[in-house]
Amino acid sequence: MPKYLLESNPDQCFHALADATRRAVIERLALGSASVSELHSNSKMALPSFMQHLSVLEQSGMVKSHKAGRTRTYQLEPHALKPLEHWLSAQRRIWETRLDQLDEFVLALKAAKEDDK
């Protein structure tokens, strides 16, 4: 595996997933490998524009392609989602902690209000 893929960061993942067309490609590839024509068949854009989206995904390391004859086939590289997964997990932990603290605060306020009665 190329070293640059191991050192990818969440910015690359977010950039690659920032477009609905690229997200649709990722969702399709989650079902299995597909040729460019299969991936493009659901798109309303010109093939050169669609190929730019595939290029962004490939540069991010989220997909890889191989060519057999005249057919280029793409497949998902799930390990490339790890940086995004790690970032989201860290954010989830932060917000769960904050929400737990807020819950404790609200319960303390409620208890104090009931004591005042």
C-alpha positions in Angstrom: 0.0 0.0 0.0 1.5 3.4 -0.9 2.7 5.4 2.1 0.6 8.5 1.2 -2.6 6.4 1.7 -1.5 5.5 5.2 -0.9 9.1 6.0 -4.2 10.4 4.7 -6.2 12.8 6.8 -9.9 13.6 7.3 -9.6 16.6 5.0 -9.0 14.3 2.0 -12.0 12.2 3.0 -14.3 15.2 3.6 -13.2 16.7 0.3 -13.9 13.5 -1.6 -17.3 13.1 0.1 -18.3 16.7 -0.3 -20.0 16.1 -3.6 -23.2 14.1 -4.1 -21.9 12.5 -7.2 -18.9 11.2 -5.4 -21.0 10.0 -2.5 -23.2 8.1 -4.9 -20.2 6.4 -6.5 -18.9 5.4 -3.0 -22.4 4.0 -2.2 -22.5 2.0 -5.4 -18.9 0.7 -5.0 -19.9 -0.5 -1.5 -22.0 -3.1 -3.3 -19.0 -4.3 -5.4 -16.6 -3.3 -8.1 -18.0 -1.5 -11.2 -16.8 -0.3 -14.5 -16.8 3.4 -15.5 -19.8 2.8 -17.7 -21.7 1.2 -14.9 -20.9 4.0 -12.5 -21.7 6.7 -15.1 -25.0 5.1 -16.2 -26.9 6.8 -13.3 -25.3 10.2 -13.9 -26.7 13.0 -16.0 -23.3 14.7 -16.5 -20.9 14.3 -19.4 -18.4 11.5 -19.1 -15.3 13.8 -18.9 -16.9 15.6 -15.9 -17.8 12.3 -14.3 -14.2 11.1 -14.8 -13.0 14.1 -12.8 -15.1 12.9 -9.9 -13.6 9.5 -10.1 -10.1 11.1 -10.2 -10.8 13.0 -7.0 -12.0 9.7 -5.3 -8.9 7.9 -6.6 -6.5 10.6 -5.5 -8.0 10.6 -2.0 -7.3 6.8 -1.9 -11.0 6.0 -1.3 -11.2 4.0 -4.6 -8.7 2.3 -6.8 -9.0 1.3 -10.4 -7.5 -1.2 -12.8 -7.7 -1.5 -16.5 -8.3 -4.7 -18.4 -8.4 -4.1 -22.2 -10.6 -1.1 -22.7 -12.5 -1.4 -19.5 -11.5 0.5 -16.4 -13.0 -1.0 -13.2 -13.2 0.8 -9.8 -13.4 -0.7 -6.4 -13.8 0.8 -2.9 -10.8 1.0 -0.6 -12.5 1.0 2.8 -9.3 1.5 4.8 -9.2 5.0 3.4 -12.2 5.9 5.5 -10.3 5.2 8.7 -9.1 8.8 9.2 -12.6 10.1 8.9 -13.9 7.4 11.2 -11.2 8.3 13.8 -12.1 12.0 13.5 -15.8 11.4 13.8 -15.3 9.1 16.8 -13.3 11.8 18.6 -16.0 14.4 17.9 -18.7 11.9 19.1 -16.8 11.4 22.4 -16.5 15.2 22.9 -20.2 15.8 22.3 -21.3 12.9 24.4 -19.3 14.3 27.3 -20.7 17.7 26.8 -24.3 16.4 26.6 -23.7 14.3 29.7 -22.5 17.4 31.5 -25.5 19.4 30.3 -27.8 16.6 31.5 -26.2 16.7 34.9 -26.6 20.5 35.0 -30.3 20.3 34.1 -31.0 17.6 36.6 -29.2 19.7 39.3 -31.3 22.7 38.4 -34.5 20.7 38.5 -33.5 19.3 41.9 -32.7 22.7 43.2 -36.0 24.1 41.9 -37.9 21.2 43.6 -36.0 21.9 46.9 -37.1 25.6 46.8 -40.8 24.5 46.8 
